[in-house]
Amino acid sequence: MHSIAKNCRRIKENLKLLNPIEQYNLIKNNPNQIYQYNFINDNPQNKQIGFIAQNLRNVFNDNNIVQGNENDLYDHNVPLTVDYGRMTTYLYGALKQSIIEIENLKKKNNELEEIIISIKDEIKYLKYIISL
């Protein structure tokens, strides 16, 4: 089953740009694990992967990622659901911020490598001076 979201600008209003740093921190500080499982009363060979909705609710409580009634947490007839489409948007923001941070670290690393080369050259020069 594929999830299709309505993403056309023409049908949206009250747009608010989300901060990728907040999305990054939300994902980075998320203690939830990804599980492999099968559904109760289903063939054990039908392996699934995903999160536990009850655990995600603590992280994404205001973002409609987890849907369902809090009072139905343990009612197997009305399970909580995870909207992976919405979660993907947060993951995109976190990935975007991660890429920015990686690029900044690469730049800083290159600068430090240049400094190291310069220091090595100075040491070689000082050794030469001392040997005279």
C-alpha positions as CSV (number, residue, x, y, z in Angstrom):
1,M,0.0,0.0,0.0
2,H,1.4,3.4,-1.0
3,S,0.7,6.6,0.9
4,I,0.0,9.7,-1.3
5,A,-0.1,13.1,0.4
6,K,-1.6,16.3,-1.0
7,N,1.5,18.5,-1.5
8,C,0.3,21.0,-4.0
9,R,0.9,24.6,-2.9
10,R,-2.4,25.7,-4.4
11,I,-4.4,23.9,-1.8
12,K,-2.4,25.0,1.3
13,E,-2.5,28.0,3.6
14,N,-0.9,29.2,6.8
15,L,2.5,27.9,5.7
16,K,5.2,27.9,8.4
17,L,8.7,27.0,7.5
18,L,10.0,24.4,10.0
19,N,13.5,24.8,11.4
20,P,15.8,21.9,10.3
21,I,17.8,22.2,13.5
22,E,14.7,21.4,15.5
23,Q,13.9,18.4,13.3
24,Y,17.5,17.2,13.6
25,N,17.4,17.5,17.4
26,L,14.0,15.8,17.6
27,I,15.4,12.8,15.7
28,K,18.8,12.9,17.4
29,N,17.3,12.9,20.8
30,N,14.7,10.2,20.0
31,P,15.4,7.2,22.2
32,N,13.1,4.9,20.1
33,Q,14.4,1.9,18.5
34,I,13.4,0.2,15.2
35,Y,11.9,-3.3,15.7
36,Q,11.4,-6.3,13.5
37,Y,8.2,-8.1,14.5
38,N,5.2,-9.9,13.2
39,F,1.6,-9.2,14.1
40,I,-0.2,-11.2,16.7
41,N,-2.1,-14.1,15.1
42,D,-0.2,-13.6,11.9
43,N,2.3,-15.9,10.2
44,P,5.6,-15.5,12.1
45,Q,7.3,-15.5,8.7
46,N,5.5,-12.2,7.7
47,K,8.2,-10.0,9.2
48,Q,7.6,-6.3,9.5
49,I,9.9,-3.5,10.6
50,G,8.9,-0.3,12.4
51,F,8.4,1.6,15.6
52,I,6.2,1.1,18.6
53,A,3.5,3.8,18.4
54,Q,3.2,4.2,22.1
55,N,6.9,5.0,22.4
56,L,6.8,7.5,19.5
57,R,3.9,9.4,21.0
58,N,6.3,10.6,23.7
59,V,8.5,12.2,21.1
60,F,6.0,13.4,18.4
61,N,3.1,14.3,20.8
62,D,2.1,17.5,18.9
63,N,2.9,16.5,15.4
64,N,0.1,14.0,14.5
65,I,2.7,11.3,13.8
66,V,1.0,8.8,16.1
67,Q,-2.8,8.7,15.6
68,G,-5.4,7.1,17.7
69,N,-7.1,7.6,21.1
70,E,-4.9,7.6,24.1
71,N,-7.6,5.6,26.0
72,D,-7.3,2.8,23.5
73,L,-3.5,2.2,24.1
74,Y,-4.0,-1.4,25.0
75,D,-7.2,-2.2,23.1
76,H,-6.1,-4.5,20.3
77,N,-9.3,-3.7,18.4
78,V,-8.3,0.0,18.0
79,P,-4.5,0.1,17.7
80,L,-2.5,3.3,17.5
81,T,-1.0,4.0,14.1
82,V,2.1,5.7,12.9
83,D,1.9,8.1,10.0
84,Y,5.2,7.2,8.3
85,G,4.5,9.8,5.6
86,R,4.6,12.6,8.2
87,M,7.6,11.1,9.9
88,T,9.4,11.1,6.5
89,T,9.1,14.9,6.4
90,Y,10.8,15.2,9.8
91,L,13.5,12.8,8.7
92,Y,14.1,14.9,5.6
93,G,14.6,18.0,7.8
94,A,17.0,16.1,10.1
95,L,18.9,14.7,7.1
96,K,19.2,18.2,5.6
97,Q,20.6,19.5,8.9
98,S,23.0,16.6,9.1
99,I,24.3,17.3,5.6
100,I,24.9,20.9,6.5
101,E,26.8,19.9,9.7
102,I,28.8,17.4,7.7
103,E,29.8,20.0,5.2
104,N,30.7,22.4,7.9
105,L,32.9,19.8,9.6
106,K,34.6,19.0,6.3
107,K,35.4,22.7,5.8
108,K,36.8,22.9,9.3
109,N,38.7,19.7,8.8
110,N,40.3,21.1,5.6
111,E,41.3,24.3,7.5
112,L,42.9,22.2,10.3
113,E,44.8,20.1,7.8
114,E,46.2,23.3,6.2
115,I,47.3,24.5,9.7
116,I,48.9,21.1,10.4
117,I,50.8,21.3,7.1
118,S,51.9,24.8,7.9
119,I,53.1,23.8,11.4
120,K,55.0,20.8,9.9
121,D,56.7,23.2,7.5
122,E,57.7,25.5,10.4
123,I,59.0,22.6,12.4
124,K,61.2,21.5,9.4
125,Y,62.5,25.0,9.1
126,L,63.2,25.2,12.8
127,K,65.1,21.9,12.7
128,Y,67.1,23.2,9.8
129,I,67.9,26.4,11.7
130,I,69.0,24.4,14.8
131,S,71.2,22.1,12.8
132,L,73.3,25.0,11.4
